[in-house]
C-alpha cells in the first residue's frame, strides 16, 4: 500500500540531498515529483497543489550542510501531505452512528458503488464491526436485479450471525428498503445497512433508482464503496454518485493490492468527503479505519 507514492517522495528527498538545494535543482526535482505522482494516480490538481506547497517550503532556504538537508526536506514533504489530507473530515464513523441512534433510535446507512467494487462484502464487514461495538444491525438486500446478490448477502449474514431482510428478485428496491426499516423497528435493531445495485455510474436508470431509494429511506449516512485498483476512474464514479444522491463518506476496497495509493489523494481533493475505512483483505476483520497519521507513517 502506497509503495509507488512512497518511492516518489523518497527519490525526491534523496535526489535533493545528493545534488543540493539550488533553485534550479528544486525546480527540476519538483517537476520529476509531479510526474511520479501523476503516474501513481494522484489527480493533476491535487498533485500540482501538493508539489507547489513542497516547493514553496524549499525555495527560500539556502542549505549548505547537506547532512541535515534530508530531514528538513522530509519534514517539509510530510507537512505538505498532512495539509492535503486534512481536507478529509475525520469524524469517527462509530460516533456518528451512535449519535444518530441516540437521537432517532435508528441509523439508516445506504451503500452505493459500481459492480465489482466489493460493496456487499464491505457491508458485511461494517455490520460485524458495528455488532462488535454493541449495535443491533439489520442488513438489507435491496439489489434485487443482480443474479445471486440476495444469496450473497444471506451467506454473509449466516456467517456473522446478523439478520438479512430480503424479498424476491425483481422487487422494487426502494420498497424493499422501506419495508426493511419497518422490520428493523419490530426486531429492535438500531442500525440498518442497505445494499444497492452495483452498475456503472453512467447508467441513468440506476441513478434514478438510487435517488428513489434515498427519497424513500432518508438515510443518515450515504457511503460510496470504491475500488482502489481502478485509480482515478473511482473518483469519476464518486463524482457521479455524489451528484445523484449526495455522498457523505467513502470506503476504499482492495487497498492491500494497490501499490500506488493515489486514490486516497484523489478523494482528498474531493472537498468535504470522509474516508471511513480501507478494505485490506477478504476476511470480515480486514477493515482498517482511516487515519491521516497512519498514512504519514506508511509514507515515512
N, C-alpha and C positions, 0 to 999 in steps of 0.2 A: 504494500500500500504506500503510495506517494513516492515510490522509488525514482520515477522519472523527474519529478519536481525536485526532490532531494538532491539528485545528481546535478541538476541545473544550478541550484544555489551553491553547491559545493564547488563546482567548476568555476563559477563566478568569483567566489571568495579566493580560491587558490590562485586563479589567474591574476587577480589584482595584487595579491600578496607577493607573487613572484615578480611581477613587472612594475609595480609601483602605482601611485595614485595621481598621476598627472591627469589633466583634463582630457587629453586625447585617449588615454588608456581607459579612463572611466567611461567615456562615450562609447568606445569600441566594445568594452565588456558588457555594458548595459544593453547594447544592441544585440549582442550574442545571447544574453539572458532572455531578452524579449522573444527572440526566435525559438529558443529552447522551451519557454513557457507555452508558446502557441502550439508547438509540437506535442505538448503534454495536455492538450485540450483545455487550457486556460483561455477563455474568450479574450478577444483582442482588447476591448475596452478595459477589462479588468487587469490584463497583463500590462497594458500601457500605463495605467494609473499606478500599479504596484512598482513597476520599474522606474517610473518618474519619481515616486516617493524615495526609492532607494538612491537614485542619482542625486536628488536634491540634498540628501544627507551626507553625500561624499564629496561633492564638487567644491565645497567651501573648506575642506580640510586638506592641508598640505602635510602629509605624513612622511617623515624622514626615516623613522625607525620601523622598518618593515616587520621586525619581530613582534611588534604589537598590532600590526595592521589587521591580521586575520580576525582577532577578537572584535575589534571595532567594526569591521565590515559585517561580521556575523550578527553583532548586536543591532546594527542598522537594518539588516535584512529582516531579522526577527521582529523588530519594531514595526516595519512596514507590513509584514504579513499579519501581525496581530491587529493592526489598524484595519486591514482589509477584511479579516474575519469578524471584526467587531460589528460589522453591519448585520451579521446574523444575530437575530434575537436569541437570547439564551434562557428563555423561560423554561423551567423544569416541566417536562411533559406530565409527570405524575401529579405535580402540584396543580396544574391546570385542570386535570381530570377531577382531582379531589375537591377543588373549589367549586367546580360545576355541580358535582354530586351533592355537595353541602347546600348549594343554593337551590337546586332544582330536583334533587333526588335521583336524577338520571342524566348521564352524559352520553350523547349520541355522536359517534365518530364514523365518518364515511371515508372510505379509501378509494382513490382513483389511480389510474395508470394504464399503460398500453399492454398488449399481450406480451408475455414472456418476461415481464419485469420482476416476477416473484411476489406479486401482490398478495395472493391468497395465503402463501406460506408465511409472509410477513405478518399478516393479520393474526395468524395462529401464534406467532412469536410474541406479538404485542399482547394478545389475550392471556397468554401464560404469565407474562411479566405482571400484568395487572392483577391476575388472580393471586400470584405470589405476594403481592402487596396488599391483599385483603379486599379487593374489589370483587363484585359478583358480575360476571361477564356473560353476555349472550352474543354469539356470532351469528350473522345473518347472511345466507346465501342468496344475494339479490342479483347474481349473474345467472339469469335463467335462460341464456341462449347458448353459451359455450358447452359443448358436449363434455360431460364429466366434471363440470365446475362444482355442481352441488355435491357430488360424491367426494370430490377432493376436500372440500371444507368439512364434510361429515367425518371423513377419516381423521383429519387433524383434530376435530372435536373429541373423537373417541380416544385418541392417543393422549391428549392433555386433559381429558375429563371435563370438557367445557361444552355446554349445550349449544346446538346449532338449530336455528329456525330456517325452514325452507318450505318451498311449495313445488309445484310441478314445473317442468320445463315449458317455456312459452308464456308463463305468467308475467303480468306487468311488474317490472322490478320495483317501481315506486310503491305499488300496492303491497308487495311482499314486505318491503322495508317498513311501511306504515303498520302492517299487521304485527310485525315482529316487535315493534315498540310497545304495542298493547300487550303482547305476550310477555315481554320483559317486565312490565309492571306487575303482571299476575305472578310471575316467578320470583318477584322481589330482586331482580337483577338491577344493578345501578350503572352499568356501562353496556352500551350496545355498539358492536363493531360491524359495520355494513360493508360487505364485499360487493363491488360493482363490476360490470362487464369491462373487460380489457380489450380495447380495439385501438386502431391508430387514431392519433389526435386530430387527423384531418377528416374523420368520419362525422359528418354533420348530424346524422341520425343518432349516433352515440352521444354527442354533446347535448342534443335536445333531451335525450333520455336521462343524462346525468343532471341536467337542470331541473327536470321534473322530480327526480329523487330528492334533490336539495330543497325544492319548494315544499314537498310533502313531509320530509323528515325534520327540516330545520336543524341541521347538525350543529353541534357546538364546536367541533373541530373537523376540518376538511384536510385530509392528508393525501399528498401525491407520492406515490411509490415509483421511484425512478431507478433504472438500470445504469449503474456506473460505467459499464462496459461500452455503452453506446456514445459516450463522450458528450459533445455539445448538442447532439440531437435530443438528449434528455432535457436540456434547457429549452429547446423548441417545444417539446411536449409539455413541460411545466408551464410555459407561456400560454399555450393553447388552453390547457385545463384551467389555469388561473383566470383567463379571460372569460371562460364559460361559467365556472362555478365558484371562483374565489378560493384559492388555496391558502391555508394557514401555515402549513409546515410540510416538510419533506422527509422521507425515509429513503436513503440510497442503498440499494441492494448490490451484492456481488463485489463489495469493496475489497474483499480479500483477494479477488482475482484481478483487480485493477491496479496495475503498476504505476499508472500516471497520476490519478487523483485530481486531475484538473476540474472535474465536475464539482468538487467542493467549492472551488473558487468561482465557478460559474454561478452556483446558487448564491454565493456571497455577493455577486454582482447584481443579483435579482433582489431588489430592495424589499425590506420588511418581511423576509421569509425566515423561518426557523428550520434548521435541520434537527430533527428529533433523534434519529438513530442511523447507524450504519449496519447493514446486514453483512455478516462476515462468515457465513457458512450455512449449512443445511439444518443443523440441529436447532431445537427450539430455544436454546440459550445463546445462540450466536447472534446477538443483537447488542451492539455497542452504542452507548449514549454519546451523543455529540458533545464535544468539549474542545474549544479552540486551543486550550493549553495542551491537551493531549496531541493535537495535530502539530503544534510547535515542537513538542518533544520528539515526535516521529521525524520531523524535518531536520532537527539539530541534535 
